[in-house]
Amino acid sequence: MVLGGIMSIVARFKKMFKNKTEEEKYTTGLAKTRNQLLSNFDNINKRYNEIDSDYLQALEEMLISSDMGMPTVLSFVENLTKRIKKEKIKKTNELKEIIVEELMLLYNGQIDQNKLNYGEDLSVFLFVGVNGSGKTTTIAKMAYRLKKEGKKVLLVAGDTFRAGAVEQLQAWASKIEVPVVAKLNADPASVVYQGLEKGKNENFDVVLIDTAGRLQNKQNLMNELAKINRVIEKFIPKAPHETLLVIDATTGQNGISQAKNFQEIINITGIVLTKLDGTAKGGIVIAIKKVTNIPVKFIGLGEKLTDLDLFNIEKYIYGLFKEW
C-alpha cells in the first residue's frame, strides 16, 4: 500500500468524513492523544538525526508509553526496521510517511469489521464490561443512534443488583424516549426473558441488554452471563447477534486485561472504546485489536448522545496525524 506522503494521506482521509462536524469530532476527540504522540515523535527526531539502534529503541519506548502495548510495538518496529533496510532510509525525518503507512498496515483488512450484525427479525445486542466503563451510557447512545436510523428499540436492565444501575438506564430511556424492561433485585435472566418476550410480541427491531460488571468474582459473572446467553439463544436461535465489550480507554493497559478476562467468560464480537477524548493514550485502539483479535466497532469521542461513532481506522489515523 503506497499512500504517497503525509499531506496526501491527510487529503485522502479527509474525504472519509461526511461533513465538517464529523471531521471536527475526530479532530477534537483525539486531540490529547494526537498532541502527546506528535510531540513525542518530534522530540525523538530532534534528538536523533540518523536512524540507528538507539533511535529505534527510543521510538519503541515512546510507543509503548502511548499504550500501543508491547506485542503491537514490537511488531510495528520490526516491520519498520525491514522497510528502513529495504528502502535504505538514513534520516529520521524521512520516516514520517512510512510510520503512518505501517500503522495502517497493522489494521489492514479490518476496516469493514466495524459493521453490526443483525438478525433476520428481532436483533439482540448484549453489552458487557466492568462497572464504571461507561456501559449504560453507551447503551443509551446506541439506542439513540439506532432510533435515529428508524429502528424500534427496547432496552433491558439486566444489571439488576447494582445500586443505581436500573435507575440510570430508566433515566436514559426516558430521555431518549424508548421503553425499558426493568425489575430491581430480580434474577437477571428472568428480566432478559421478559424483555425478549416484549421485543418479539411488540415487533421491536433491536433489544439492547445491559449486564452486570462484577469482574472481581469471575465465576459468578460467568455463570450469570452463561445463563443469560442460554435464555437468549433458546428464545432467538443464533442470538445474541452482537456481544459488545465496553472498555474505558482512559484505563490504558488495564482495559486490555479486561478484554482478556471477558474473553475467558463469553464470546465477544466487538469492542466499544469509551472516553477516547479524555486520554492521551489512544494507542489502545490499535493495541487491543492486536492482542485480542477482537475488532473495535465503536468509539466514544464525547459525552453527548451523538458522540458514539463506528470505528474507522482511516478516520482514526487522520485524527492522529493531521497536524504532522
Secondary structure, 3 states (H helix, E strand, C coil): CCCCCHHHHHHHHHCCCCCHHHHHHHHHHCHHHHHHHHHHHHHHHHHCCECCHHHHHHHHHHHHHCCCCHHHHHHHHHHHHHHHHHCCCCEHHHCHHHHHHHHHHHCCCCHHHHCCCCCCCCEEEEEECCCCCCHHHHHHHHHHHHHHCCCCEEEEECCCCCCCHHHHHHHHHHHHCCCEECCCCCCHHHHHHHHHHHHHHCCCCEEEEECCCCCCCHHHHHHHHHHHHHHHHHHCCCCCCEEEEEEEHHHCHHHHHHHHHHHHHCCCCEEEEECHHHCCCCCHHHHHHHHHCCCEEEEECCCCCCCEEECCHHHHHHHHHCCC
